[in-house]
Amino acid sequence: MAGWTSSLDAPWIEYTGRDQPFDDNGAPLSDDPQASYTEICFIPRIQLHLPDGSSSELRSSDTPECVPVGYPTPAFTGTFYSTDSSRMRFDSDNGVLYLADGGRYFFGASIFWASGTPFSFAFNGIDIDDVGNASPRFSYVSGRRNDQRNGDQWTVNGRVEKGFSIAGKSAEAYFAVDNLLGQDDVTLYEATANAGALGLRSFNRRFGRRWEMGMSLHI
C-alpha cells in the first residue's frame, strides 16, 4: 500500500438553486417591495465542494420548479448529476455521493425525540409486629408505582462514511458522533426518599456526546 493515501475530510454541499430564485419569466426577483409575483421558480442545482478545493455544479433537472408565492421552497430531492466532465452524482434521498474514481461518501443523520418514561418514589421502612419482631418494608411514597415522569429527550446522531479501494479491495472509513447535543440527562426508574435524602435506586445516565472512528476492509 506504499504511496496510498486517503482522507476523512468530508465534502460539503451548497444548495445554490435555493438561493437564486426567479420569476415565471426567468427574470431574477426584484428587491422592489412593490413588485408582485404569483410564482417563484428554482432550478434544482447544487454546488459540491470537495476536500481538495475543487468544486462542481450538479443538477437533477434543467426544468424549473415553480411554487406559488408563500409556499415552501422545493425539497431538492432525487439524484443530481454533474454538469461538467467529473462524472459525479449525488443521491440526495439516500445521502450518497458517488465519485468518478469509484469512491463514495455517505452522509447520515438521525434525530429522535422520546417522551419521558415513568418512575417511582419509594422509601425503606421497618414494620414491627405485635411481639416486637422487626421486618424491613419497601413502600411507595404516594402508595402508587410509576406516578412520576422523567422529562422528554432529544437525541441527534451523525455519520460520514467514505468508500474507496485498497489494492483492489473495497473499504470504508467512517467518522460518527452519537448524542451530538451532548445531553447528560438522567433517566430515573426508581428513587428512594429516606430521612429527607434522595437516593437513586435504579437509573440510567447519558454521559454526553461520543465520537467514533473506524475502518472496514472487504477481503
Beta strands, then each sheet from edge to edge (+ up, - down):
strand 1: 12-14
strand 2: 39-42
strand 3: 45-49
strand 4: 55-59
strand 5: 65-68
strand 6: 79-82
strand 7: 89-91
strand 8: 96-98
strand 9: 104-114
strand 10: 118-128
strand 11: 134-140
strand 12: 148-149
strand 13: 153-166
strand 14: 169-178
strand 15: 186-194
strand 16: 197-205
strand 17: 210-217
sheet 1: 1+ 3- 4+ 6- 7+ 8- 9+ 13- 14+ 17-
sheet 2: 2+ 5-
sheet 3: 11+ 10- 12+
sheet 4: 11+ 10- 15- 16+
end
